[in-house]
Amino acid sequence: MNQSKDIDESYRQREVFADIIQFRRSNRAFDQNIEVPDDVIHQALEHAMLSPNSSNMQLWEFQWIASKDMLDAFIPLCLDQQAAKTAKHLVVFVTRQDLWKQRAEWNVQQIESAIQGEANTFQKAGLNYYRKLMPIMYMRDPFGLMGIFRKALSFFMGLKGPFFRAGGAAQQRITVHKSCALAAQTFMLSIASAGFHTCPMEGFDEKRVKKILGLPRRAEINMIIAVGKGTEKGIWGPRFRVPYDEVMRKR
């Protein structure tokens, strides 16, 4: 009997998730008469924080644009896109690779706070991971020597067997942007589950966005997401995708 209930609940959850996936569309024009409650954004950001990310470093930051003055200021920075003009909220997803030391130390503190008596094998491995490996993975220098070291280490260790192929600054940027994009997707699905719509935007002036937000040089904008109650004219046609068999390879 319990197994039957579990199966029924599993199907129900799958159907709910499928409905959310189908509901989530990039809507480019929002209803100006319908507000999006702050608690919807707040909960969606909390959900975004639970997203998977590389080594639990959480090298991201979410800038919630809610005031009328800031929303108006962002319209030209988003190149006058209709989604930005009609958005009730904007959320700027930012990569913060520059915070790697603080986030590594934060992870160390979380592990240490859980230690009772002597650290177990798992806890010791975690401490070594954040104290020794993360500096190797994220440390940078003006001459790119750490990048050369990482590539050389990967090459020689890879001769012995499968090994993570660490690279230079470009790979570091890719890593943090992947994690931030996962958080952005979680955010959009959460907004959809509340019955509202989003539009992720890549068209913006990153330099001016960073300036108005007071972000440091090494911070980067992953995307800006507009939020509101979508309209019919905000959907630019049916959603179509490349055929499943063309993109799926089962090995």
Residue frames relative to the residue before (quaternion, step in Angstrom):
aa qw qx qy qz dx dy dz
M 1.0000 0.0000 0.0000 0.0000 0.00 0.00 0.00
N 0.6725 0.4916 -0.3018 0.4637 3.59 0.89 -0.91
Q 0.6300 0.5345 -0.3372 0.4513 3.56 1.05 -0.78
S 0.6346 0.5266 -0.3262 0.4622 3.58 1.02 -0.79
K 0.6437 0.5149 -0.3150 0.4704 3.58 1.02 -0.82
D 0.6421 0.5269 -0.3206 0.4554 3.58 1.02 -0.84
I 0.6503 0.5100 -0.3139 0.4675 3.57 1.01 -0.83
D 0.6460 0.5189 -0.3134 0.4638 3.57 0.97 -0.87
E 0.6622 0.5005 -0.3004 0.4698 3.58 0.98 -0.88
S 0.6236 0.5422 -0.3345 0.4531 3.57 1.06 -0.76
Y 0.6599 0.4931 -0.3047 0.4781 3.58 0.95 -0.88
R 0.6376 0.5334 -0.3300 0.4472 3.58 0.98 -0.82
Q 0.6670 0.5003 -0.3024 0.4619 3.56 0.92 -0.91
R 0.6404 0.5242 -0.3220 0.4598 3.57 1.02 -0.80
E 0.6522 0.5120 -0.3105 0.4648 3.57 1.00 -0.82
V 0.6336 0.5209 -0.3276 0.4689 3.58 1.00 -0.82
F 0.6755 0.4874 -0.2990 0.4656 3.58 0.88 -0.92
A 0.6300 0.5314 -0.3341 0.4573 3.59 1.01 -0.80
D 0.6315 0.5289 -0.3270 0.4631 3.58 1.04 -0.76
I 0.6481 0.5136 -0.3159 0.4652 3.59 0.99 -0.85
I 0.6422 0.5272 -0.3180 0.4567 3.58 0.96 -0.89
Q 0.6843 0.4777 -0.2850 0.4715 3.58 0.93 -0.91
F 0.6493 0.5300 -0.3120 0.4474 3.59 1.06 -0.75
R 0.6622 0.5194 -0.3198 0.4352 3.57 0.99 -0.83
R 0.1299 0.7584 -0.6235 0.1381 3.52 -0.60 1.23
S 0.4875 -0.6120 0.5178 0.3459 3.56 -1.18 0.47
N 0.0545 -0.8145 0.5769 -0.0274 3.54 -0.30 1.30
R 0.2299 -0.8416 0.4834 0.0723 3.56 -0.63 1.15
A 0.7532 0.2369 -0.1922 0.5827 3.58 1.26 0.25
F 0.1575 -0.8311 0.5322 0.0364 3.55 -0.55 1.22
D 0.5607 -0.6047 0.4623 0.3258 3.54 -1.22 0.66
Q 0.3536 -0.7751 0.4901 0.1844 3.58 -0.59 1.16
N 0.6597 0.5237 -0.3045 0.4448 3.58 1.23 -0.34
I 0.6992 0.4259 -0.2603 0.5119 3.58 1.25 -0.13
E 0.2596 -0.7753 0.5616 0.1271 3.56 -0.68 1.12
V 0.3136 -0.6927 0.6105 0.2217 3.54 -1.28 0.45
P 0.4087 -0.7371 0.4726 0.2576 3.63 -0.46 1.13
D 0.5914 -0.5969 0.4150 0.3488 3.56 -1.07 0.76
D 0.6454 0.5454 -0.3441 0.4094 3.58 0.97 -0.77
V 0.5727 0.5692 -0.3820 0.4496 3.61 1.19 -0.45
I 0.6680 0.4784 -0.2902 0.4907 3.58 0.97 -0.89
H 0.6410 0.5403 -0.3220 0.4399 3.56 0.93 -0.93
Q 0.6884 0.4709 -0.2900 0.4694 3.59 0.84 -0.93
A 0.6389 0.5295 -0.3278 0.4517 3.58 1.01 -0.80
L 0.6472 0.5000 -0.3184 0.4793 3.60 1.05 -0.72
E 0.6181 0.5207 -0.3427 0.4790 3.59 1.07 -0.68
H 0.6337 0.5104 -0.3256 0.4815 3.57 1.04 -0.75
A 0.6320 0.5459 -0.3299 0.4401 3.58 0.98 -0.85
M 0.6385 0.5470 -0.3207 0.4362 3.56 1.05 -0.77
L 0.6558 0.5081 -0.3043 0.4682 3.59 1.23 -0.42
S 0.4325 0.7266 -0.4443 0.2958 3.58 1.27 -0.04
P 0.5543 -0.5799 0.4650 0.3745 3.58 -1.15 0.53
N 0.0633 0.7942 -0.6012 0.0610 3.55 -1.07 0.71
S 0.6623 -0.5552 0.3400 0.3708 3.54 -1.17 0.60
S 0.8703 -0.0607 -0.0038 0.4888 3.56 -0.76 1.17
N 0.4973 -0.6698 0.4063 0.3729 3.58 1.24 0.41
M 0.3326 0.7640 -0.4916 0.2530 3.57 1.12 0.62
Q 0.1891 -0.8374 0.4987 0.1197 3.59 1.25 -0.41
L 0.2131 0.8048 -0.5196 0.1924 3.55 0.89 1.00
W 0.4694 0.6375 -0.4535 0.4093 3.50 0.65 1.26
E 0.0841 -0.7556 0.6458 0.0711 3.51 -1.35 0.21
F 0.2015 -0.7876 0.5755 0.0884 3.57 -0.97 0.87
Q 0.1382 -0.7968 0.5867 0.0420 3.56 -0.53 1.19
W 0.1849 -0.8080 0.5568 0.0544 3.57 -0.39 1.30
I 0.1396 -0.7938 0.5906 0.0402 3.58 -0.52 1.22
A 0.0512 0.8506 -0.5140 0.0982 3.57 -0.31 1.28
S 0.6423 0.5389 -0.3429 0.4236 3.61 1.04 -0.66
K 0.6076 -0.5803 0.4036 0.3622 3.57 -1.12 0.68
D 0.6483 0.5303 -0.3260 0.4385 3.58 0.94 -0.84
M 0.6903 0.4646 -0.2840 0.4765 3.58 0.92 -0.89
L 0.6179 0.5371 -0.3463 0.4580 3.59 1.00 -0.75
D 0.6574 0.5001 -0.3047 0.4742 3.58 0.97 -0.86
A 0.6515 0.5261 -0.3132 0.4479 3.57 1.01 -0.81
F 0.6789 0.5076 -0.2883 0.4453 3.56 1.10 -0.66
I 0.5011 0.6741 -0.4343 0.3253 3.62 1.14 -0.40
P 0.7183 0.3998 -0.2840 0.4935 3.66 0.71 -0.87
L 0.6155 0.5491 -0.3559 0.4393 3.60 1.10 -0.59
C 0.6946 0.3934 -0.2513 0.5474 3.57 1.25 -0.49
L 0.5458 -0.6819 0.3562 0.3321 3.53 1.23 0.68
D 0.6152 -0.6140 0.3219 0.3755 3.54 1.08 0.86
Q 0.2466 0.7717 -0.5451 0.2159 3.58 1.05 0.67
Q 0.5759 -0.6121 0.4217 0.3404 3.57 -1.06 0.79
A 0.6065 0.5640 -0.3566 0.4324 3.58 1.05 -0.71
A 0.6739 0.4730 -0.2890 0.4886 3.58 1.02 -0.79
K 0.6429 0.5429 -0.3238 0.4325 3.60 1.00 -0.80
T 0.7851 0.3425 -0.1598 0.4908 3.59 0.99 -0.83
A 0.4525 0.7177 -0.4385 0.2966 3.61 1.26 -0.11
K 0.3703 -0.7000 0.5674 0.2256 3.54 -1.13 0.73
H 0.7656 0.0494 -0.0331 0.6406 3.56 1.26 -0.49
L 0.1291 -0.7273 0.6625 0.1242 3.53 -1.31 0.44
V 0.0781 -0.7689 0.6306 0.0711 3.55 -1.10 0.66
V 0.2119 -0.7782 0.5844 0.0890 3.54 -0.72 1.15
F 0.2007 -0.7786 0.5874 0.0920 3.55 -0.67 1.15
V 0.0875 -0.8338 0.5428 -0.0499 3.52 -0.51 1.31
T 0.2981 -0.7148 0.5968 0.2099 3.57 -1.04 0.76
R 0.1202 -0.8041 0.5815 0.0278 3.56 -0.96 0.94
Q 0.0468 -0.8276 0.5586 -0.0303 3.53 0.54 1.22
D 0.6049 0.5939 -0.3420 0.4055 3.56 1.16 -0.62
L 0.6676 0.5042 -0.2970 0.4603 3.59 1.25 -0.33
W 0.3212 0.8001 -0.4780 0.1676 3.60 1.21 0.15
K 0.6316 0.5320 -0.3510 0.4415 3.63 0.97 -0.71
Q 0.6749 0.4891 -0.2999 0.4640 3.58 0.88 -0.92
R 0.6876 0.4784 -0.2954 0.4595 3.59 0.91 -0.87
A 0.6134 0.5247 -0.3529 0.4732 3.59 1.07 -0.63
E 0.6636 0.4925 -0.2993 0.4770 3.58 0.94 -0.87
W 0.6075 0.5470 -0.3500 0.4575 3.60 1.06 -0.72
N 0.6539 0.5002 -0.3142 0.4728 3.60 0.95 -0.81
V 0.6088 0.5413 -0.3450 0.4662 3.57 1.05 -0.75
Q 0.6637 0.5133 -0.3002 0.4538 3.58 0.91 -0.93
Q 0.6341 0.5274 -0.3356 0.4551 3.59 1.03 -0.75
I 0.6606 0.4938 -0.3042 0.4767 3.56 0.99 -0.83
E 0.6691 0.5107 -0.3057 0.4451 3.58 0.87 -0.94
S 0.6528 0.5292 -0.3224 0.4358 3.58 1.01 -0.77
A 0.6831 0.4793 -0.2810 0.4740 3.58 1.21 -0.46
I 0.5468 0.6273 -0.3956 0.3886 3.58 1.27 -0.23
Q 0.0662 -0.7708 0.6336 0.0085 3.54 -0.90 1.01
G 0.7967 0.0599 -0.0915 0.5945 3.52 -0.29 1.26
E 0.7852 -0.2335 0.2084 0.5344 3.57 -0.75 -1.07
A 0.5235 -0.6443 0.4595 0.3157 3.56 -0.99 0.85
N 0.3906 -0.7053 0.5352 0.2520 3.56 -1.03 0.78
T 0.7444 -0.4156 0.2736 0.4453 3.57 -1.30 0.13
F 0.6576 0.5162 -0.3062 0.4553 3.57 0.96 -0.90
Q 0.6765 0.4915 -0.2955 0.4619 3.58 0.93 -0.88
K 0.6302 0.5238 -0.3331 0.4663 3.59 1.02 -0.77
A 0.6469 0.5133 -0.3181 0.4657 3.56 1.00 -0.84
G 0.6459 0.5277 -0.3166 0.4517 3.57 1.02 -0.80
L 0.6512 0.5117 -0.3154 0.4634 3.57 0.96 -0.84
N 0.6542 0.4986 -0.3089 0.4775 3.58 0.96 -0.83
Y 0.6117 0.5759 -0.3399 0.4226 3.55 1.05 -0.85
Y 0.7653 0.3785 -0.2079 0.4772 3.58 0.77 -1.01
R 0.6853 0.4796 -0.2942 0.4623 3.59 1.09 -0.58
K 0.7960 0.3101 -0.1452 0.4991 3.59 1.02 -0.76
L 0.7380 0.4280 -0.2517 0.4570 3.59 0.81 -0.98
M 0.6579 0.5316 -0.3327 0.4170 3.60 0.87 -0.87
P 0.6250 0.5101 -0.3684 0.4621 3.66 0.94 -0.64
I 0.6344 0.5220 -0.3366 0.4602 3.59 1.01 -0.75
M 0.7045 0.4874 -0.2667 0.4416 3.56 0.95 -0.92
Y 0.8169 0.3025 -0.1275 0.4742 3.60 0.94 -0.83
M 0.5241 0.6477 -0.4286 0.3494 3.61 1.13 -0.35
R 0.0670 -0.7880 0.6119 0.0147 3.56 -1.04 0.86
D 0.1094 -0.7730 0.6208 0.0721 3.54 -1.24 0.48
P 0.6720 -0.5415 0.3188 0.3919 3.60 -1.14 0.53
F 0.7388 0.4271 -0.2266 0.4694 3.60 1.09 -0.62
G 0.4900 -0.6933 0.4152 0.3268 3.60 1.25 0.02
L 0.3278 0.7802 -0.4841 0.2226 3.57 1.22 0.37
M 0.6285 0.5340 -0.3453 0.4479 3.59 1.05 -0.70
G 0.6176 0.5378 -0.3432 0.4600 3.57 1.07 -0.67
I 0.6413 0.5074 -0.3137 0.4825 3.58 1.01 -0.83
F 0.6390 0.5298 -0.3200 0.4567 3.58 0.99 -0.86
R 0.6630 0.5092 -0.3089 0.4536 3.59 0.91 -0.93
K 0.6659 0.4969 -0.3045 0.4658 3.58 0.92 -0.87
A 0.6531 0.5071 -0.3137 0.4668 3.60 0.98 -0.83
L 0.6399 0.5223 -0.3195 0.4643 3.57 0.98 -0.88
S 0.6582 0.5097 -0.3069 0.4613 3.58 0.92 -0.90
F 0.6494 0.5356 -0.3192 0.4353 3.57 0.95 -0.88
F 0.7357 0.4301 -0.2495 0.4599 3.58 0.72 -1.05
M 0.6530 0.4854 -0.3209 0.4848 3.59 1.01 -0.72
G 0.6328 0.5493 -0.3213 0.4411 3.56 1.13 -0.66
L 0.5587 0.5954 -0.3936 0.4223 3.58 1.20 -0.34
K 0.6721 0.5044 -0.2870 0.4599 3.57 1.16 -0.60
G 0.7557 -0.2542 0.2097 0.5660 3.56 1.16 -0.58
P 0.7577 -0.3464 0.2534 0.4916 3.59 -1.25 -0.10
F 0.0945 0.7883 -0.5958 0.1207 3.55 -0.87 1.00
F 0.5531 -0.6085 0.4518 0.3460 3.58 -1.08 0.71
R 0.2966 -0.7837 0.5253 0.1478 3.57 -0.70 1.10
A 0.1212 -0.8147 0.5663 0.0303 3.55 0.11 1.31
G 0.1572 -0.8043 0.5699 0.0603 3.53 -1.10 0.72
G 0.7110 -0.4527 0.3390 0.4178 3.51 -1.21 -0.56
A 0.8366 -0.2070 0.1513 0.4842 3.54 -1.23 -0.57
A 0.6195 0.5610 -0.3517 0.4217 3.60 1.03 -0.76
Q 0.6733 0.4852 -0.3054 0.4669 3.57 0.93 -0.84
Q 0.6017 0.5483 -0.3588 0.4567 3.60 1.04 -0.67
R 0.6592 0.5033 -0.3070 0.4667 3.57 0.94 -0.89
I 0.6369 0.5274 -0.3297 0.4555 3.58 0.94 -0.84
T 0.6475 0.5425 -0.3166 0.4315 3.57 0.93 -0.91
V 0.7215 0.4331 -0.2653 0.4706 3.59 0.76 -0.98
H 0.6356 0.5195 -0.3381 0.4602 3.60 1.07 -0.62
K 0.6078 0.5371 -0.3601 0.4609 3.61 1.04 -0.67
S 0.6666 0.5019 -0.3038 0.4597 3.57 0.88 -0.92
C 0.6675 0.5023 -0.3012 0.4597 3.57 0.92 -0.90
A 0.6410 0.5237 -0.3242 0.4580 3.59 1.02 -0.76
L 0.6054 0.5401 -0.3532 0.4659 3.59 1.08 -0.65
A 0.6449 0.5097 -0.3139 0.4752 3.57 1.01 -0.83
A 0.6395 0.5288 -0.3253 0.4534 3.59 0.99 -0.81
Q 0.6544 0.5037 -0.3171 0.4664 3.59 0.97 -0.79
T 0.6253 0.5239 -0.3363 0.4706 3.58 0.98 -0.79
F 0.6271 0.5456 -0.3214 0.4537 3.56 1.00 -0.88
M 0.6947 0.4802 -0.2860 0.4528 3.59 0.81 -0.96
L 0.6432 0.5068 -0.3297 0.4698 3.60 1.01 -0.73
S 0.6325 0.5248 -0.3303 0.4642 3.58 1.04 -0.74
I 0.6325 0.5159 -0.3236 0.4787 3.58 1.00 -0.82
A 0.6476 0.5211 -0.3139 0.4588 3.59 0.97 -0.84
S 0.6463 0.5327 -0.3239 0.4400 3.58 1.00 -0.81
A 0.6745 0.4686 -0.2828 0.4954 3.59 1.24 -0.45
G 0.5869 -0.6239 0.3495 0.3795 3.59 1.29 0.09
F 0.6127 0.5248 -0.3619 0.4671 3.58 1.24 0.34
H 0.4282 -0.7259 0.4993 0.2008 3.54 -1.29 0.23
T 0.2029 -0.7731 0.5934 0.0954 3.53 -1.30 0.43
C 0.0861 -0.7518 0.6455 0.1033 3.51 -1.36 0.23
P 0.2212 -0.7762 0.5737 0.1396 3.61 -0.43 1.15
M 0.1354 -0.8194 0.5560 0.0332 3.57 -0.76 1.06
E 0.1825 -0.7615 0.6150 0.0927 3.52 -1.06 0.92
G 0.6173 0.5445 -0.3459 0.4503 3.57 1.26 -0.27
F 0.4064 0.6755 -0.5263 0.3186 3.57 -0.22 1.29
D 0.4871 -0.6301 0.5165 0.3145 3.55 -1.29 0.36
E 0.2942 -0.8101 0.4783 0.1687 3.56 -0.02 1.29
K 0.6338 0.5504 -0.3388 0.4250 3.57 0.94 -0.84
R 0.7144 0.4384 -0.2569 0.4811 3.59 0.87 -0.93
V 0.5990 0.5452 -0.3610 0.4622 3.59 1.12 -0.62
K 0.6558 0.5002 -0.3095 0.4732 3.58 0.93 -0.86
K 0.6494 0.5273 -0.3212 0.4440 3.58 0.98 -0.81
I 0.6988 0.4714 -0.2912 0.4523 3.60 0.80 -0.95
L 0.6994 0.4405 -0.2619 0.4983 3.58 1.19 -0.57
G 0.4132 -0.7348 0.4511 0.2931 3.58 1.28 -0.13
L 0.3198 0.7733 -0.4899 0.2446 3.57 1.08 0.71
P 0.5222 -0.6398 0.4568 0.3304 3.59 -1.09 0.62
R 0.7296 -0.4705 0.2866 0.4052 3.56 -1.28 0.40
R 0.7543 0.4187 -0.2321 0.4493 3.59 0.82 -0.93
A 0.4925 0.5986 -0.4578 0.4353 3.59 1.24 0.08
E 0.0974 -0.7951 0.5970 0.0443 3.58 -1.08 0.71
I 0.4330 -0.6830 0.5232 0.2690 3.56 -1.15 0.64
N 0.3006 -0.7582 0.5553 0.1626 3.56 -0.70 1.10
M 0.7230 -0.2855 0.2022 0.5957 3.57 0.91 -0.97
I 0.2886 -0.7047 0.6112 0.2160 3.54 -1.34 0.25
I 0.1553 -0.8104 0.5623 0.0535 3.57 -0.75 1.07
A 0.2500 -0.7552 0.5941 0.1194 3.53 -0.81 1.10
V 0.1296 -0.8033 0.5805 0.0304 3.58 -1.00 0.87
G 0.2937 0.7348 -0.5802 0.1927 3.55 -1.05 0.80
K 0.5642 -0.5238 0.4723 0.4292 3.54 -1.29 -0.33
G 0.3780 -0.7853 0.4489 0.1972 3.53 -0.39 1.25
T 0.2705 -0.7362 0.5989 0.1615 3.52 -1.31 0.44
E 0.6682 -0.4951 0.3635 0.4198 3.57 -1.27 0.28
K 0.6845 0.4839 -0.3008 0.4548 3.58 0.92 -0.83
G 0.5882 0.5847 -0.3632 0.4246 3.57 1.27 -0.27
I 0.6453 0.4485 -0.3155 0.5319 3.57 1.30 -0.21
W 0.2780 -0.8199 0.4867 0.1168 3.55 -0.51 1.20
G 0.8001 -0.2041 0.1111 0.5530 3.58 1.07 0.57
P 0.6997 -0.4553 0.3250 0.4444 3.58 -1.28 0.07
R 0.4502 -0.6679 0.5182 0.2874 3.53 -1.16 0.60
F 0.0517 0.7958 -0.6014 0.0483 3.57 -0.75 1.00
R 0.1622 -0.7940 0.5845 0.0395 3.52 -1.12 0.77
V 0.6211 -0.4997 0.4432 0.4099 3.54 -1.29 0.39
P 0.5965 -0.6018 0.3781 0.3729 3.65 -0.91 0.79
Y 0.6321 -0.5776 0.3855 0.3438 3.54 -1.09 0.87
D 0.6941 0.4959 -0.2839 0.4379 3.58 0.85 -0.99
E 0.6304 0.5471 -0.3381 0.4347 3.58 1.20 -0.40
V 0.7657 0.3506 -0.1894 0.5049 3.58 1.11 -0.61
M 0.6768 0.4722 -0.2921 0.4833 3.60 1.23 -0.33
R 0.0120 -0.7768 0.6296 -0.0085 3.55 -0.99 0.90
K 0.1201 -0.7974 0.5893 0.0493 3.58 -0.41 1.18
R 0.1658 -0.8186 0.5475 0.0513 3.57 -0.63 1.15
